[in-house]
Amino acid sequence: MSHDIVVLGAGYAGTSAVQSLEQRFQHRDCNITWVDLHDYHLVLHEVHRVIRNPDAKHEITIPINEIKESSTNFIRGRVETIETDQQVISLDDGTEISYDYVLIALGSQTAYYGISGLSDNAHTLKSLDDALAIHDQLRDQANTASEENPVHVVVGGAGLSGIQTAGEIAALADEEGLPISVTLVEAMESIMPGHSSDLQRSVRRELEQANIDILTDDPITEAKATEIEFASGNSANFDLFIWTGGITGRDTMESVSVAKEHNRVQADTTFKTSDNSVFVIGDAGLINDGDGVIPPTAQAAWQAANTVAKNIERSIDEKPLEAWNYSDKGTVISIGESAVAHSVPVSPIETFGSYPAQILKKMVAARWIASVTTWSRALRSWKTL
C-alpha cells in the first residue's frame, strides 16, 4: 500500500528530514511531497553575512533541486491551513495536498511580546529579503551621514542572532569607514541569557572591541518611528532598528487541531503530536525531553531528522516509536570576522576565540552545506561563511 508523506518547510529541520525520509523510503512504495514558500534552502545562521555583503546570498541559498531526489515532489507555496480531520493541506494558491502523514517543519516567526509599535517600526532577520532590506537601508542612510551625525543602529535582543547582526554591521562600518554606530539592547541582566558566564564575558569583550555599545537589564516598552522607550524611563533614538528578541509559532498553526503553545506544536522526543498522523520538528515544535524543552537551534533540528524519519516509518509499520536523545554540540558565534566557541566536544578548552574559533565557525556552516549538497559546493562557499 502506497503512503503519502508531506514535509512542510525547507529550513534546517525540513531539509534534513526530507533527505532522511528519502533514504529510508527509497525502496518502499511511498510518495514524498515537500512544500515551501521558496525554491531554495537558506543557511539561516549565516544570513547576517548578507547585511555586509549582498553577494553572499549566492553561497547561502541552495536550490531545492540540488538537495532533493528526483522522486520527491516539490511544491512552491505558502501553507494556509492544515485540516487534520480530512488530512488535507491547503496552500495560498488554492492547491490542496492530501497526506497520510505530515511533518510540520515550518520554523518560527519573530515574537513581539505585545510591545507597542515594535512590529511596525523594526526590521527582523528571518529571511534573505530581511537581510537585503537592512543592507539597502544602511547603504542609503550612510550615504548622507557623517562622523558628526552617524547612522544610529539599534539591535534589540542579545541572543545569537542579535549579536551576529550587530557584529556584522560593525564590521561593515569598520571595513568601509562608514559613519555607523551600533547599540545592542538586551532586556535581561546579561547578553546571551541562559548561557555560561564565561561565554557571556568572552562575547561581550569581542563586542566591545568592535565598538558596539551594550545596554542590558532594561526592557523595551515601546517602539516609535525613530525612538525606543525603556522600562526605566530612558529612551534611545535610532535611524535603523532591528528586532531579534525571540520567536513564536507561525500564524498558520493557529487553527491546526493539535496541542500547541503560542502556535508551537507540542511533542515529546518521538516527534509525534497529539494527532497520530502529524509529526513536528525544529522551531515549529516544542519538543520536551522530560527535563524541559529542547533549544530551538539548527544543530537540534539537524540531529533530530533521522529519528523523525524513522518514527514516521515505524508509524506506517505499526511499530513502537523511538525516543531521540539531544546532544549539545556547543556554541559557536561570530562577531564580524571574529568568533567565540564554547563547550565544543572536540576541544579541551571550554571557551576560546581567535583563529581556531573562526575556522570552527566556518567548518560548522560548510559541514551543513556539504551534508545537503556536496563538499565541492561547501568549499566554494568557504570564503563567504
C-alpha positions in Angstrom: 0.0 0.0 0.0 1.3 3.4 -1.0 1.7 6.2 1.6 1.7 9.9 1.1 4.2 11.8 3.3 4.2 15.6 3.2 7.0 17.8 4.7 6.2 21.4 5.3 9.2 23.7 5.3 12.7 23.9 3.8 14.7 25.2 6.8 17.3 23.1 8.6 14.6 20.8 10.0 12.6 20.2 6.8 15.7 19.9 4.6 17.4 17.3 6.7 14.2 15.4 7.3 13.4 15.2 3.6 16.8 13.7 2.9 16.4 11.2 5.8 13.0 10.2 4.5 14.3 9.7 1.0 17.0 7.4 2.3 14.6 5.4 4.5 11.8 5.0 1.9 13.9 4.7 -1.3 12.9 1.0 -1.7 9.3 1.4 -0.4 6.0 2.4 -2.0 5.9 5.9 -0.7 5.3 9.4 -2.2 7.2 12.3 -0.6 6.0 15.8 -1.2 8.0 18.8 0.0 6.4 22.2 0.4 8.0 25.6 1.0 7.4 29.3 0.1 10.8 29.5 -1.6 12.5 27.2 -4.1 15.7 27.3 -2.1 17.1 26.4 1.3 18.6 29.3 3.2 21.5 28.7 5.6 19.8 30.9 8.1 22.6 31.1 10.7 24.8 32.8 8.1 22.1 35.2 6.7 23.7 38.1 8.7 26.6 37.9 6.3 24.3 39.3 3.6 23.9 42.6 5.6 27.6 43.3 4.9 27.9 41.5 1.5 24.8 41.0 -0.5 26.7 38.7 -2.9 26.8 36.2 0.0 23.3 35.3 -0.9 24.6 33.1 -3.7 26.6 31.0 -1.3 24.0 30.6 1.5 20.9 29.8 -0.7 20.8 26.3 -2.1 18.3 25.5 -4.8 15.8 22.8 -3.8 16.7 20.7 -6.9 20.3 20.4 -5.7 19.0 18.9 -2.4 16.1 16.5 -3.2 15.9 13.3 -5.1 14.1 13.4 -8.4 11.4 11.2 -6.9 10.5 13.8 -4.3 7.7 16.2 -5.5 8.4 19.8 -4.5 5.6 22.3 -4.5 6.3 26.0 -4.0 3.6 27.8 -2.0 2.6 29.2 1.4 0.7 26.9 3.7 -2.6 28.4 4.6 -4.3 25.6 6.6 -3.8 22.0 7.8 -7.1 20.2 8.2 -6.3 17.3 10.4 -9.7 15.7 10.2 -9.6 15.5 6.4 -5.8 15.1 6.3 -5.6 17.9 3.7 -3.1 20.8 3.4 -4.3 24.0 1.6 -1.9 26.4 0.0 -2.3 30.1 -0.8 -2.9 29.4 -4.5 -5.8 27.0 -3.8 -3.7 23.8 -4.1 -4.8 21.0 -1.9 -2.4 18.2 -0.8 -3.7 15.0 0.8 -1.5 13.2 3.3 -1.2 10.1 5.3 1.5 11.6 7.4 2.6 15.3 7.6 5.8 16.6 9.1 5.5 20.2 10.2 8.8 21.9 9.9 7.6 25.4 9.1 10.0 27.1 11.5 9.1 30.1 13.6 8.4 33.8 13.2 9.5 36.8 15.2 7.8 37.3 18.6 7.0 40.9 19.6 5.6 40.2 23.1 2.9 42.8 22.8 5.4 45.6 22.8 3.7 48.7 21.3 5.0 49.7 17.9 7.6 47.0 17.6 6.2 45.2 14.6 5.6 48.4 12.7 9.0 50.1 13.3 11.6 47.3 13.5 13.3 45.2 10.8 13.5 41.5 11.5 16.2 39.0 10.3 14.3 35.8 9.5 14.8 35.7 5.7 17.1 36.6 2.9 14.8 39.5 2.0 15.1 40.8 5.5 18.9 40.9 5.3 18.9 42.6 1.9 16.4 45.2 3.1 18.7 46.0 6.1 21.7 46.3 3.8 19.9 48.6 1.4 18.7 50.9 4.2 22.1 51.0 5.8 23.7 52.0 2.5 21.2 54.7 1.8 21.5 56.2 5.2 25.3 56.0 5.3 25.5 58.0 2.1 24.0 61.1 3.8 25.6 60.5 7.2 28.8 61.9 8.7 31.1 61.3 11.6 29.3 64.1 13.5 25.9 62.7 12.6 26.3 58.9 12.1 23.6 56.3 11.3 22.4 55.1 14.7 21.6 51.4 14.5 19.9 49.7 17.4 19.7 45.9 17.6 17.1 44.5 20.1 17.8 41.1 21.6 21.3 39.9 22.5 21.0 36.3 21.7 23.0 34.6 18.9 21.1 36.3 16.1 21.2 39.8 17.6 24.9 39.5 18.4 25.9 38.3 15.0 23.8 41.0 13.4 25.4 43.8 15.4 28.8 42.3 14.7 28.3 42.3 11.0 27.1 45.9 10.9 30.1 47.0 13.0 32.4 45.1 10.6 30.8 46.8 7.6 31.3 50.2 9.2 34.9 49.4 10.0 35.8 47.9 6.7 34.5 50.7 4.6 34.9 53.6 7.0 31.1 54.2 7.1 29.7 56.5 9.8 27.6 54.0 11.6 27.2 53.5 15.4 25.7 50.2 16.7 24.0 49.7 20.0 22.9 46.2 21.2 20.0 46.1 23.7 19.0 43.2 26.0 16.1 43.1 28.4 17.8 40.6 30.7 20.8 41.3 33.0 23.4 40.0 30.6 23.9 39.3 27.0 23.3 35.7 25.8 20.8 34.9 28.6 20.9 31.3 29.7 24.5 30.7 28.6 27.5 30.4 30.8 29.1 33.4 32.3 32.4 32.5 30.7 30.8 32.6 27.2 29.0 35.8 28.1 32.2 37.6 29.2 34.1 36.4 26.1 31.4 37.6 23.7 31.0 40.9 25.5 34.7 41.5 25.1 34.5 40.9 21.4 31.5 43.2 21.1 33.2 46.0 23.0 36.4 45.6 20.8 34.1 46.1 17.8 32.9 49.4 19.3 29.4 48.1 19.9 27.6 49.8 22.8 25.7 47.3 25.0 22.6 48.2 27.1 21.2 45.4 29.4 18.7 45.0 32.2 16.2 47.4 30.7 13.3 46.0 28.6 11.9 47.9 25.7 8.3 49.1 26.4 7.5 50.9 23.1 9.0 51.5 19.7 8.2 54.7 17.8 9.3 55.7 14.3 12.7 56.9 15.4 12.8 56.2 19.1 12.5 53.3 21.5 11.5 53.7 25.1 12.6 51.5 28.1 11.1 50.4 31.3 13.5 52.6 33.2 12.0 55.7 31.5 15.1 56.1 29.4 14.9 56.3 25.6 17.2 55.8 22.6 17.0 57.3 19.1 17.6 55.3 16.0 17.8 55.5 12.3 17.6 51.7 11.9 16.1 49.3 14.4 16.4 45.6 14.1 14.5 43.3 16.4 15.8 39.7 17.1 14.4 39.3 20.5 12.5 36.0 20.3 10.4 33.5 18.4 6.9 32.2 18.3 5.0 29.8 16.1 3.7 30.6 12.7 0.3 32.2 12.3 -0.6 29.2 10.0 -0.7 27.0 13.1 -3.4 29.0 14.9 -6.2 26.9 13.6 -4.5 23.5 13.4 -6.1 20.9 15.7 -3.1 19.7 17.6 -1.8 20.5 21.1 0.3 23.7 21.0 1.5 26.7 22.9 2.0 30.1 21.3 1.4 28.3 17.9 4.4 26.0 18.5 3.3 22.3 18.4 3.9 20.2 21.4 5.6 16.8 21.2 7.9 14.5 23.1 11.1 13.2 21.7 9.3 10.8 19.3 8.1 14.0 17.5 4.6 12.7 17.3 2.0 15.2 18.2 -1.5 14.8 19.7 -2.6 13.7 16.3 -1.2 10.3 15.2 -0.7 11.5 11.6 1.1 14.7 12.5 4.7 15.0 13.4 6.8 18.1 14.2 10.5 19.0 14.1 12.6 22.2 14.5 11.4 25.6 15.7 7.8 24.8 14.8 7.7 22.4 17.7 8.1 22.5 21.5 10.0 19.2 21.9 10.1 18.2 25.5 12.5 15.5 26.7 11.1 15.3 30.2 13.6 17.8 31.6 12.3 20.7 29.6 12.0 22.0 26.0 14.9 21.3 23.7 16.6 24.6 22.4 15.2 25.6 19.0 18.6 25.5 17.3 19.9 24.4 13.9 22.0 21.7 15.5 19.0 20.2 17.2 17.0 20.1 14.0 19.9 18.5 12.2 20.3 15.8 14.8 16.6 15.1 15.0 15.9 14.4 11.3 16.9 10.7 11.2 14.8 9.9 14.3 11.6 11.6 13.0 12.0 9.9 9.6 12.4 6.5 11.4 9.3 7.2 13.5 7.2 8.0 10.5 8.2 4.7 9.0 7.6 2.9 12.3 4.1 4.5 12.4 3.4 3.1 9.0 4.6 -0.3 10.1 2.6 0.0 13.4 5.8 -0.4 15.5 6.6 1.4 18.7 8.3 4.8 18.2 11.8 5.5 19.3 12.9 8.4 21.5 15.5 10.9 20.4 18.4 11.9 22.6 19.6 15.5 22.1 23.3 16.1 22.4 24.5 19.7 22.8 27.5 20.2 20.5 28.4 23.6 22.0 28.0 27.1 20.8 30.0 29.0 18.1 29.1 32.6 17.4 30.6 35.2 15.0 31.1 38.9 15.7 32.1 40.2 12.3 35.3 38.4 11.4 35.9 37.3 15.0 34.3 34.3 16.6 33.9 32.7 20.0 33.4 29.0 20.7 32.1 27.4 23.9 31.7 23.8 25.2 32.7 22.2 21.9 33.3 18.5 22.4 36.4 18.3 20.2 38.2 21.0 22.2 39.8 20.6 25.7 39.4 24.4 26.2 35.9 25.4 27.4 35.8 28.8 25.8 38.1 30.1 23.1 38.2 32.7 20.3 40.6 34.0 17.7 41.6 32.0 14.6 40.6 28.5 15.9 37.0 29.7 16.7 36.8 31.5 13.3 37.8 28.2 11.5 35.4 26.2 13.5 32.5 28.6 12.7 33.3 28.2 9.0 33.5 24.4 9.4 30.1 24.2 11.0 28.5 26.0 8.1 30.5 24.2 5.5 29.7 20.8 7.0 26.0 21.6 6.9 26.1 22.7 3.2 28.1 19.6 2.4 25.6 17.4 4.1 22.8 18.6 1.9 24.8 19.0 -1.3 28.5 18.2 -1.7 31.8 19.2 -0.2 32.7 20.9 -3.5 29.7 23.2 -3.0 30.6 23.8 0.6 34.2 24.6 -0.2 33.1 27.1 -2.9 31.2 28.9 -0.1 34.1 28.9 2.4 35.3 32.5 1.9 31.8 33.8 2.4 31.0 31.8 5.6 
